[in-house]
């Protein structure tokens, strides 16, 4: 019976493909005809689609847990000696399983949308209720079509249930040792959930374009999904950076690797989308910008998937090296994006709304920030793809590395941070002098401090220092202004009228979310600047009894020992950290390793890191140089942990903003309905 599980998973994958086609058909026809019965039946089909993909995913997980090496994907990426947690994580550790997880996640989010829409007790008149039914029908139809495309891709080019019958290997090849880390458990699922969030945004934008309007309530339906996509993408990029820093032994936290860029580019556009949603909600304008960013973010996530899975770049992060798969994804990308952009071109005029505002206003500052984020995204995209295009055109080989990306990205980030500081203080439509006057003295002081900090006339150090200080001061002024305005309104004891020009405090939760997210950006900039310019490093040969002073510490090589685990054997250096002023005071131990994996004899260096809030001490162990000496690299990294602490603060701010409210009071009151709910149902079924 156990050996039949892969066949069951394959059959379930085929069933989900048929269900995706049926669900999309019922939703599209029902939305076009305003036929609630067809939409309702399509909803049930979508639930069935979700459960079949869930069962298919569990079939693959079960195959990994039971070491079913007759499944090619299991045989290539698992081993009987692999720990249970890594066996489960190996499901999304390579191409086929990650695609199945991605499709399942789309179905999961679609099922949640379906369920929330069915259980949402919001008072709407019959016309609005009917419009919402059609809108959600279009959203689910587009999600089902995306699932259909990915399912066909899985079945014809990347079947995770493909068998190795009758030549079943006795043992699997094992999971890539680099992937045997907690990062595999956290990083890929968060990225996939972020990509799925962008898929939902894509579906919602396309549904609005087809419907010809974007009412406020649809914008509020979209906003949590935008925030969730941004939260997961932030976490995915941050955990990926943390994983590389801890696992690869290079000591860097960002390498501008093409595959890193593939997930970073959609994050930049998603960040622009988060602020565009705020702009559209407040002004009822810039709807075209919001819709275009939804389409663009999803398109770039698909483009990143093509980059990772096509084999056109060589990277430790890449999933596959099969041109057939890459071309299939490229065809899906062209199909989805061309259809979306054609719809946008035909329907965009319906979303033009004039917004009156001065040059210096919150609207202008937000719009400039959105433009900078998109320019940054396309700058990174250009640097990533230009060498590939250069080589494809037969012009030779070209390398675009960190100098290009830093030269482009750091100044853009500085400009963006300037806007981030001023925008919360500026007023809507027109900013008054009183709102920006407090920034003059802090701005001059920050410039002077930055010039002092930038020793050796280092421009990047100047920009990083100035950006962090500027943002922190502006956040403090924003908090003071909000509290002062709140106290003033409280003393007057008069309700504030709803007017776009009225100076009134942000709701407490929105203010907290904005402060946390922007504080996270400042903390990350501080960490990145400190570790980039004040890191100290030493590369030397060390053996038992030898020591090295560095940054107020003395690191002493105490001993070498052999370690054996279920998966690998290792040579481990035991290095003590001592206070330079008190040589006998041991502050801790670091244990870097040279690991050799049993399944494939692959060797790799596993860094030893003493983490701290103010500094990391990073030690990696290289090749053996003599009987008892090894090549050791020691690094002192100030404020390295702040890079990821800032990301956690950003995620926390996004979570606070996305947390559901108790009521949706802005919705219209119910109009006079027919005599009974049954008559309303009959009216919608007609």
Buried (B, 14 or more C-beta within 10 A) or exposed (E): EEBEBBEBBBBBBBBBBBBBBBBBBBBBBBBBEBBBBBBBBBBEBBBBBBBBBBBBBBBBBBBBBBBBBBBBBBBBBBBEBBBEEBBBBBBBBBBBBBBBBBBBBBBBBBBEBBEEBEEEEBEBBBEBBBBBBBBBBBBBBBBBBBBBBBBBBBBEBBBBBBBBEEEEEEEBBBBBBBBBBBBBBBBBBBBBBBBBBBBBBBBBBBBBBBBEEBBEBBBBBBBBBBBBBBBBBBBBBBBBBBBBBBBBBBBBBBBBBBBBBBBBBBBBBBBBBBBBBBBBBBBBBBBBBBBBBBBBBBBBBBBBBBBBBBBBBEBEBBBBBBEEBBEBBBEBBEEBBEEBBEBBEEBBEBBEEEBEBEEBBBBBBBBBBBBBBBBBBBBBBEBBBEBBEBEEEEEEEEEBEEEBBEEBBBBBBBBBBBBBBBBBBBBBBBBEEEBBEBBEEBBEEBBEEBEEBBEEEBEBBBBBBBBBBBBBBBBEBBBEBBEEBBEEBEEEEEEEEEEBEEBBBBEEEEBBBBBBBBBBBBBBBBBBBBBBBBBBEBEEBBBEEBBBEBBEBBBBBBEBEEEEEEBBBBBBBBBBBBEEEEEEEEBEEBBBBBBBBBBEEBBBBBBBBBEBEEBBBBBBBBEBEEEBBBBBBBBBBBBBBBBBBBBBBBBBBBBBBBEEEEEBEEBBEEEEEEEEEEEBEEEBEE
